Amino acid sequence: MATLSARLRTRFLRFRREFLVMAFALRHPGTPLRLKLAGSAVLLYLLSPVDLVPVVVPLLGLLDDALLVPWGVAAVVRRLPAQVRTDTEARAARFLVRYVKRPIVALLVVLLVLVLLWAGLLWLFWRAIQG
């Protein structure tokens, strides 16, 4: 039986690949409009400061992002036409081989960028309030 850390790592790597497949599928001409809209909605939810359950609610605030976003990404990827999925999976694999040598470092860079982005937005908001 796999350890919890091994299962989490496997799930993270699968989510990373599926996320890239969805991102590439949004720009693929063979992707149906409904899937482009669904994928865009997932991306907007991920980037949006508005959550179904606010982050301040202990545990539940983080679980909605940890469950809804991967579920939405997987749902979009599952419904892609076969040719689009093949093309975008190959493109995602090439991207990962070329640009992501160390997945943990890549995750930390993404988290750092998000923290800096939010800090900048909060700073701008604070300046606007102060007048």
C-alpha positions in Angstrom: 0.0 0.0 0.0 1.3 3.4 -1.0 2.1 5.9 1.7 0.1 9.1 2.0 3.0 11.2 0.7 3.4 9.0 -2.3 -0.3 9.2 -3.1 -0.3 13.0 -2.7 2.8 13.3 -5.0 1.1 11.1 -7.6 -2.1 13.1 -7.4 -0.2 16.4 -7.7 1.8 15.2 -10.7 -1.5 14.0 -12.4 -3.2 17.3 -11.6 -0.2 19.3 -13.0 -0.4 17.3 -16.3 -4.2 17.6 -16.5 -4.0 21.4 -15.8 -1.6 21.8 -18.6 -3.7 19.7 -20.9 -6.7 21.8 -20.1 -4.7 25.1 -20.6 -3.5 23.9 -24.0 -7.0 22.7 -24.9 -8.4 26.2 -24.3 -6.3 27.4 -27.3 -6.8 24.3 -29.5 -9.1 24.9 -32.5 -10.7 21.5 -32.1 -11.9 22.1 -28.6 -15.7 22.6 -28.4 -16.9 26.0 -27.2 -18.7 24.4 -24.2 -15.4 22.9 -23.0 -13.5 26.2 -23.6 -16.1 27.9 -21.4 -16.0 25.3 -18.7 -12.1 25.4 -18.7 -12.1 29.1 -18.5 -14.6 29.0 -15.6 -12.3 26.6 -13.7 -9.3 29.0 -14.3 -11.3 32.0 -13.3 -12.5 30.3 -10.1 -8.9 29.3 -9.3 -7.7 32.9 -9.8 -10.7 34.6 -8.3 -10.6 36.0 -4.8 -14.2 34.9 -4.4 -14.7 31.3 -3.1 -17.8 29.2 -2.5 -16.5 28.8 1.1 -14.3 31.6 2.4 -10.8 30.7 3.3 -11.3 32.1 6.8 -13.6 29.1 7.6 -11.2 26.6 9.1 -10.4 23.6 6.9 -13.5 23.9 4.7 -12.2 27.1 3.1 -9.2 25.3 1.8 -10.9 22.1 1.0 -13.3 23.7 -1.6 -10.3 24.8 -3.6 -8.4 21.5 -3.1 -11.4 19.5 -4.2 -13.3 21.7 -6.7 -10.4 22.8 -8.9 -8.9 19.4 -9.5 -12.4 17.9 -10.1 -13.2 20.7 -12.6 -9.9 20.2 -14.4 -10.3 16.5 -14.6 -13.9 16.8 -15.8 -12.9 19.1 -18.7 -10.0 16.9 -19.7 -12.2 13.8 -19.6 -14.6 15.3 -22.0 -12.1 16.5 -24.6 -12.4 15.0 -28.1 -9.8 12.2 -28.7 -7.7 14.1 -31.2 -7.6 17.3 -29.1 -6.7 15.3 -26.0 -3.9 13.4 -27.8 -2.5 16.7 -29.2 -2.7 18.6 -25.9 -1.3 15.7 -23.8 1.7 15.5 -26.2 2.2 19.2 -25.9 1.9 19.1 -22.1 4.5 16.3 -21.9 6.9 18.3 -24.0 6.3 21.4 -21.9 7.0 19.4 -18.7 10.2 17.8 -20.0 11.5 21.1 -21.3 10.6 23.5 -18.5 9.9 21.6 -15.3 12.9 19.8 -14.1 12.1 19.8 -10.4 8.3 19.7 -9.6 8.6 20.8 -6.0 10.7 23.8 -7.0 8.2 24.7 -9.7 5.4 24.4 -7.1 7.2 26.7 -4.8 7.8 29.2 -7.5 4.1 29.2 -8.4 3.2 29.7 -4.8 5.7 32.5 -4.3 4.3 34.3 -7.4 0.8 33.9 -6.1 1.8 35.2 -2.6 3.5 38.2 -4.2 0.5 38.9 -6.4 -1.8 38.8 -3.5 0.5 40.9 -1.4 0.7 43.5 -4.2 -3.1 43.6 -4.5 -3.5 44.0 -0.8 -1.0 46.8 -0.7 -2.8 48.6 -3.6 -6.1 48.1 -1.7 -4.6 49.4 1.5 -3.2 52.5 -0.3 -6.6 53.1 -1.9 -8.3 53.0 1.5 -5.8 55.3 3.1 -6.4 57.9 0.5 
